[in-house]
Amino acid sequence: RSGKLTPSQVARNIIAMLEDCDKSTPPLRAIVQWDQEQIMLMAEASTTRYRNKCTLSCLDGIPVCLKEEFKVVPYHHRVGTVYLGTQPETEDATVAKKLREAGAIIIGVSNMHELGTGTTGCNPNRYHKIPRNPYNPNHFTGGSSSGSAAAVAAGLCPVAIGTDGGGSVRIPASFCGVVGLKGTFGRISCHGCLPLSYSTVSVGPICTSVADAAIVYSILAGPDLLYPYGLKQPKATLSDMCAPDLKGLKLGVDWTFFKACDAEVLSACEKAVKHLQSLGASVVEVSLPEVEETRVAHVICILSEMRDFLQPDFNKHFHEMNLETQASLALASQFTALDYIKANRQRTRTMRFLQEIFSTVNCIVTPAIPCTAPRIYESDLLTGSSDMSFTVRSMRFMQLGNFTGIPGLVVPIGYSTAGLPISLQVMAKWWDEAVLLRIGLKLEQFRDQTKKPSIYYDTLA
């Protein structure tokens, strides 16, 4: 607004940085498709709007990227594969369209775990390669919205859009030390996104700060006639988000569940909860019933739906898929209709338990992930990585939100002794993202310092 910098100058900086990312050793591989001409066209239009004092929104001129799971003109909608998206897209997904209408500069599409089937972000195929964690390039970013989190953490853009069916926004955001919001199921339109699992996936922003996430959420949330699941939603608000304290808020904690994580993670998360208490929130002990049944039922639901949707791909393109994807879809084919029906009965039970819990507390607090980002091994670069025990563990605190549709926010709260980020997660009742953002703003004050990642670009320099 001051005119000291223009969107065009920022865009030129980003183009230089994207070129540098591709040449670095190892390459960052956060943004996998970008187009200099497209970036400059959007930036110049925004620069003109600033000059004429007629900006479209507070996202005008702001660089953003979208996960390759979304259709974004004129890029290929590959969804992390080598066989999809053979032609450039001619129509935007709803979220891409909304970002354009808000004046944002789409700098490209970001890397992702192939077909969203894993939580490391490891994707060794020729179009994608393995994105690197900006805090330590020898570690994974987390997945499946891997490139989105890496791009934000590395400073390429302050906003990225991901999808989350089993933690796919919140896991990479946590591993890369940035903020990740999974909206309530149906809150943000999934139209134009490959419908891998129609009952568990929510869309959400990955951002540098909670305030940024709130701005993006307020622009993207709302009904979309092309996406029936979100049509009946209540209006999205940011009510009380900037309240001076947390007085009157009750934080639900199931300590047995909460403590199932590494010692370093537990220590940081316990201190963060105490910080929230110091601001007036009260901690109420709750019991999350049937945690194990819920976990298994979520896996059955998400994998069955993905296997159903990908049946033609499984038959026609099996040998073009990564080995890990082959294994996951082969496992999914062992589930029966009976398994799926029983899993959905469990969903109804779990949602009823949550209704009771949310009648006594405003939110549920957990660590985001039980561990920090895992190491990348040489073999992962060639053949990929398949570690089912890690996948299960990384999703431990994530699945409840996906299975029942409640919203969740992860906020970085510190670092391990190895310098890798640690985050806390807050979940609230359906449609109550506002309380998450209110608590998230206060959580940011807990972290006494933000360590600069080892891969970091200053787009304003």
C-alpha positions in Angstrom: 0.0 0.0 0.0 2.9 2.4 0.7 4.2 1.9 -2.8 7.7 1.0 -1.6 7.3 -2.4 -3.3 5.1 -3.6 -6.1 3.7 -7.0 -6.8 5.7 -7.0 -10.0 9.0 -6.6 -8.1 8.0 -9.4 -5.7 7.0 -11.6 -8.7 10.4 -11.1 -10.3 12.1 -12.0 -7.1 10.0 -15.2 -6.9 10.9 -16.2 -10.4 14.6 -15.9 -9.7 14.1 -18.0 -6.5 12.1 -20.7 -8.4 15.0 -20.9 -10.8 17.5 -21.1 -7.9 15.4 -23.9 -6.2 15.6 -26.1 -9.3 19.4 -25.7 -9.5 20.2 -26.1 -5.8 21.8 -29.3 -4.4 19.6 -31.0 -3.5 16.7 -29.3 -5.4 13.9 -28.1 -3.0 11.2 -29.5 -5.3 8.4 -27.6 -3.6 6.9 -26.1 -6.8 6.8 -28.6 -9.6 5.0 -26.6 -12.4 5.3 -22.8 -12.9 5.2 -20.3 -15.7 7.1 -17.0 -15.7 4.7 -15.4 -18.2 1.6 -16.4 -16.1 3.2 -15.1 -12.9 4.1 -11.7 -14.4 0.7 -11.2 -16.0 -1.1 -11.6 -12.6 1.6 -9.5 -10.8 1.4 -6.6 -13.4 -2.4 -6.5 -13.2 -2.1 -6.3 -9.4 0.5 -3.6 -9.5 -1.9 -1.5 -11.7 -4.7 -2.1 -9.1 -2.5 -0.8 -6.3 -1.4 2.2 -8.3 -5.1 3.0 -9.0 -6.1 2.2 -5.4 -8.7 -0.4 -6.4 -7.3 -3.6 -4.9 -9.7 -6.6 -4.9 -9.0 -8.0 -1.4 -6.2 -8.2 1.2 -4.8 -11.1 -0.9 -4.3 -8.9 -3.9 -0.7 -9.2 -5.1 0.1 -12.0 -2.6 1.9 -15.0 -4.0 0.2 -18.4 -3.4 0.5 -21.9 -4.7 -1.9 -24.8 -4.9 -1.3 -28.5 -4.5 -1.2 -30.5 -7.8 -4.5 -32.2 -6.7 -6.3 -29.0 -7.8 -7.0 -28.0 -11.4 -5.1 -24.8 -12.1 -5.0 -23.2 -15.6 -2.7 -23.7 -17.6 -0.9 -26.4 -15.6 -1.1 -30.2 -15.8 -3.5 -31.9 -13.3 -1.1 -34.8 -12.5 -2.0 -35.3 -8.9 1.5 -36.5 -8.2 1.5 -39.2 -10.9 3.2 -39.6 -14.3 0.1 -40.7 -16.2 -2.7 -38.2 -15.2 -3.0 -34.6 -16.6 -1.6 -35.3 -20.1 -3.1 -32.0 -21.4 -2.9 -28.5 -19.7 -6.0 -27.6 -17.7 -8.5 -25.2 -19.2 -10.7 -24.7 -16.1 -9.8 -23.8 -12.6 -10.9 -25.6 -9.4 -13.2 -23.4 -7.2 -10.4 -22.5 -4.8 -8.1 -21.4 -7.7 -10.9 -19.3 -9.1 -11.6 -17.6 -5.8 -7.9 -16.9 -5.3 -7.7 -15.3 -8.8 -10.8 -13.2 -8.1 -9.2 -12.0 -4.9 -6.2 -10.8 -6.9 -3.7 -13.4 -5.6 -0.7 -14.3 -7.8 -0.6 -18.0 -8.4 3.1 -18.9 -8.6 2.5 -22.5 -9.7 1.4 -25.9 -8.5 3.1 -27.7 -5.6 4.5 -31.2 -5.2 2.5 -33.9 -3.5 2.7 -37.5 -2.4 1.5 -39.6 -5.4 -2.4 -39.7 -5.4 -2.2 -38.5 -1.7 -1.6 -42.0 -0.5 1.2 -41.3 2.1 2.3 -39.1 4.9 6.1 -38.6 4.1 5.8 -36.7 0.8 8.2 -39.1 -0.8 7.5 -39.2 -4.6 10.5 -40.5 -6.6 8.8 -40.4 -10.1 10.3 -38.3 -12.9 7.9 -35.3 -12.7 8.0 -34.8 -9.0 11.1 -36.1 -7.1 11.4 -35.7 -3.3 10.6 -32.3 -1.8 13.0 -31.3 1.0 12.2 -30.0 4.4 13.5 -26.4 4.6 14.6 -26.9 8.2 16.8 -29.8 7.2 17.0 -30.9 3.5 17.9 -34.5 4.7 14.5 -34.9 6.2 11.0 -35.3 4.7 8.4 -32.5 4.5 5.5 -34.8 5.4 2.6 -35.4 3.1 0.6 -35.5 1.1 0.5 -31.7 0.7 4.3 -31.8 0.8 5.3 -29.1 -1.7 2.7 -26.7 -0.3 4.3 -26.8 3.2 7.9 -26.7 1.9 7.0 -23.6 -0.3 5.6 -21.7 2.7 8.4 -22.7 5.1 11.1 -21.7 2.5 9.5 -18.3 2.0 8.5 -18.7 -1.6 4.9 -17.7 -0.8 3.1 -17.0 2.5 0.0 -19.0 1.5 -0.4 -22.5 0.0 -3.5 -24.6 -0.4 -3.7 -28.3 0.4 -6.1 -31.1 1.0 -6.4 -33.2 4.1 -7.9 -36.7 4.2 -5.7 -38.2 6.9 -3.6 -35.3 8.0 -2.4 -34.2 4.6 -2.4 -30.4 5.4 -1.6 -30.7 9.1 1.3 -33.3 8.9 3.5 -31.3 6.4 2.6 -28.0 8.1 3.8 -29.5 11.4 7.0 -31.1 10.0 7.9 -27.8 8.2 7.1 -25.5 11.1 4.2 -23.5 9.6 0.5 -23.1 10.3 -2.0 -25.6 8.8 -5.8 -25.4 8.9 -8.1 -28.3 8.0 -11.6 -26.8 7.6 -14.8 -28.6 8.7 -15.8 -31.2 6.1 -17.5 -29.2 3.3 -16.5 -25.8 4.5 -14.2 -25.0 1.6 -15.2 -26.4 -1.8 -13.4 -29.4 -3.2 -14.8 -28.8 -6.7 -12.0 -29.3 -9.3 -9.9 -31.4 -6.9 -9.5 -35.1 -7.7 -12.1 -36.8 -5.5 -9.9 -39.4 -4.0 -11.9 -39.9 -0.8 -15.2 -38.1 -0.8 -16.1 -38.5 2.9 -12.8 -37.7 4.6 -11.1 -34.9 2.6 -11.2 -31.3 3.6 -9.4 -28.3 1.9 -7.3 -25.9 3.9 -4.6 -23.3 3.8 -1.0 -23.7 4.9 0.4 -20.3 6.0 3.2 -18.5 7.7 0.9 -17.3 10.5 -2.5 -17.8 12.1 -3.6 -14.3 11.0 -2.7 -15.2 7.4 -4.7 -18.5 7.7 -7.7 -16.6 9.0 -7.6 -14.2 6.0 -7.4 -17.1 3.5 -10.1 -19.1 5.3 -12.4 -16.1 5.3 -12.0 -15.8 1.5 -12.2 -19.5 0.6 -14.9 -20.7 3.0 -18.6 -20.8 2.0 -21.1 -22.8 -0.1 -20.3 -23.7 -3.7 -23.2 -24.8 -6.0 -20.7 -27.2 -7.7 -19.9 -28.9 -4.4 -23.0 -30.3 -2.7 -21.4 -31.3 0.6 -21.0 -27.7 1.8 -24.3 -26.2 0.7 -26.1 -26.1 4.1 -23.1 -24.7 6.1 -23.6 -21.8 8.6 -21.8 -18.5 7.7 -18.1 -18.5 8.3 -17.1 -15.9 10.9 -14.0 -14.8 12.8 -15.9 -13.9 15.9 -13.9 -13.1 19.1 -10.7 -14.2 17.2 -8.8 -11.2 18.5 -10.1 -11.3 22.1 -7.4 -10.2 24.5 -7.3 -13.5 26.5 -8.8 -17.0 26.6 -11.1 -16.5 29.6 -14.1 -18.8 29.6 -12.6 -21.3 27.1 -12.5 -24.9 28.1 -9.7 -27.1 26.5 -10.5 -30.8 26.5 -7.4 -33.1 27.0 -7.4 -36.9 27.0 -4.0 -37.2 28.7 -3.6 -40.9 27.9 -4.1 -40.1 24.2 -2.0 -36.9 24.5 1.0 -38.6 26.0 1.5 -41.2 23.2 4.3 -39.3 21.6 8.1 -38.7 21.8 9.5 -37.2 25.0 10.6 -34.0 23.3 7.2 -33.5 21.6 5.4 -34.2 24.8 7.5 -31.7 26.8 6.9 -28.9 24.3 3.2 -29.6 24.0 2.6 -29.8 27.8 4.3 -26.4 28.2 2.2 -24.9 25.4 -1.0 -26.1 27.2 0.2 -24.4 30.4 0.7 -21.2 28.4 -2.9 -21.3 27.2 -4.0 -21.8 30.8 -2.0 -18.8 31.9 -4.2 -16.7 29.4 -7.4 -17.8 31.2 -8.3 -21.1 29.5 -9.2 -24.0 31.7 -8.1 -27.6 31.0 -10.8 -30.2 31.4 -9.9 -33.9 31.3 -12.0 -35.7 28.7 -12.0 -39.4 27.6 -12.0 -40.1 23.9 -13.8 -43.4 23.6 -12.9 -46.2 21.1 -9.8 -44.4 19.8 -8.4 -47.6 18.3 -11.7 -48.5 16.6 -11.9 -45.0 15.2 -8.4 -45.2 13.9 -9.0 -48.5 12.1 -12.4 -47.4 10.7 -10.9 -44.2 9.2 -8.2 -46.3 7.4 -10.9 -48.6 6.0 -13.0 -45.7 4.9 -10.3 -43.6 3.2 -8.6 -46.5 1.5 -11.8 -48.1 0.3 -13.0 -44.9 -1.2 -9.6 -44.2 -2.9 -9.5 -47.8 -4.2 -13.1 -47.4 -5.6 -12.3 -44.1 -7.3 -8.9 -45.4 -8.6 -10.3 -48.7 -9.9 -9.7 -47.8 -13.6 -6.2 -46.4 -12.8 -5.4 -49.6 -10.8 -6.3 -51.8 -13.8 -4.7 -49.6 -16.5 -1.8 -47.7 -14.9 -0.7 -50.0 -12.1 2.9 -50.3 -13.4 3.3 -46.6 -13.7 2.5 -46.0 -10.1 5.2 -45.8 -7.3 5.7 -49.0 -5.4 4.3 -47.6 -2.2 1.0 -46.6 -4.1 0.8 -50.1 -5.5 1.1 -51.6 -2.1 -1.5 -49.2 -0.5 -4.1 -49.8 -3.2 -3.4 -53.6 -3.1 -4.0 -53.5 0.7 -7.2 -51.5 0.1 -8.5 -54.1 -2.3 -8.7 -56.6 0.6 -11.4 -54.6 2.4 -15.0 -55.9 1.9 -18.3 -54.1 1.7 -19.0 -55.4 5.2 -15.8 -53.7 6.5 -16.9 -50.4 4.9 -20.4 -50.6 6.4 -19.0 -51.4 9.9 -16.5 -48.6 9.6 -19.3 -46.1 8.8 -21.3 -47.3 11.8 -18.2 -46.5 13.9 -18.2 -43.0 12.4 -21.7 -42.4 13.6 -20.7 -43.6 17.1 -17.6 -41.4 17.2 -19.5 -38.4 16.0 -22.0 -38.9 18.8 -19.2 -39.2 21.4 -17.8 -35.9 20.1 -21.2 -34.2 20.3 -21.2 -35.1 24.0 -17.6 -34.0 24.6 -18.2 -30.6 22.8 -21.2 -30.0 25.0 -18.7 -29.6 27.9 -15.5 -28.2 26.2 -14.8 -25.7 23.4 -12.0 -27.7 21.8 -9.8 -30.8 22.1 -6.0 -30.3 22.3 -3.4 -32.8 21.2 0.2 -32.8 19.9 0.1 -32.5 16.1 2.4 -35.5 15.4 4.0 -37.9 17.8 7.5 -37.3 16.3 9.5 -34.9 14.2 10.2 -35.2 10.4 11.8 -38.5 9.5 15.1 -38.8 7.7 15.4 -39.3 3.9 17.6 -42.3 2.9 19.4 -42.8 -0.4 17.1 -45.7 -1.3 14.1 -43.4 -0.9 15.3 -41.3 -3.8 15.3 -44.3 -6.2 12.5 -46.5 -5.1 10.4 -44.4 -2.7 9.7 -45.2 0.9 7.1 -47.5 2.4 6.9 -47.6 6.2 3.4 -48.6 7.4 4.3 -48.2 11.0 5.4 -44.6 10.5 2.3 -43.8 8.4 0.0 -45.1 11.1 2.0 -43.3 13.8 2.1 -39.9 12.0 -1.7 -40.0 11.6 -2.4 -40.8 15.2 -3.7 -37.4 16.2 -5.1 -36.5 12.7 -7.6 -39.2 12.0 -10.3 -38.1 14.4 -10.8 -34.8 12.5 -10.9 -36.5 9.1 -13.2 -39.3 10.1 -15.8 -37.1 11.8 -15.3 -33.9 9.8 -14.4 -31.6 12.7 -11.9 -28.8 11.9 -8.3 -28.8 13.2 -5.5 -26.3 13.4 -1.8 -27.0 13.9 0.5 -24.2 15.1 4.3 -24.5 15.5 5.4 -24.2 19.2 9.1 -25.1 19.2 11.9 -27.3 18.0 13.6 -30.5 18.9 17.3 -30.6 19.9 18.0 -31.5 16.3 16.3 -28.2 15.2 13.2 -29.8 13.7 9.8 -28.2 14.2 7.2 -29.4 16.8 3.5 -28.3 16.7 0.4 -28.5 18.8 -3.1 -29.3 17.4 -6.4 -27.8 18.4 -9.7 -29.3 17.2 -13.2 -27.8 17.6 -16.8 -28.7 16.9 -18.1 -28.6 13.4 -18.1 -25.1 11.8 -16.3 -23.5 14.7 -13.0 -22.6 13.0 -13.2 -19.2 14.7 -12.3 -20.6 18.1 -9.4 -22.5 16.6 -8.0 -19.3 15.2 -8.5 -17.4 18.5 -6.5 -20.1 20.4 -4.0 -20.3 17.5 -3.2 -16.5 17.8 -2.4 -17.0 21.5 -0.3 -20.2 20.8 2.0 -18.2 18.5 3.0 -16.0 21.5 4.2 -19.2 23.3 7.1 -19.7 20.9 9.8 -17.3 22.1 11.7 -17.4 18.8 11.2 -18.6 15.2 14.3 -20.3 13.8 15.1 -19.5 10.2 15.0 -22.6 8.1 18.3 -23.6 6.4 16.6 -23.2 3.0 15.0 -19.7 3.1 14.2 -17.1 0.4 13.3 -13.5 1.3 10.9 -12.5 -1.4 10.8 -8.9 -0.2 14.6 -8.4 -0.4 
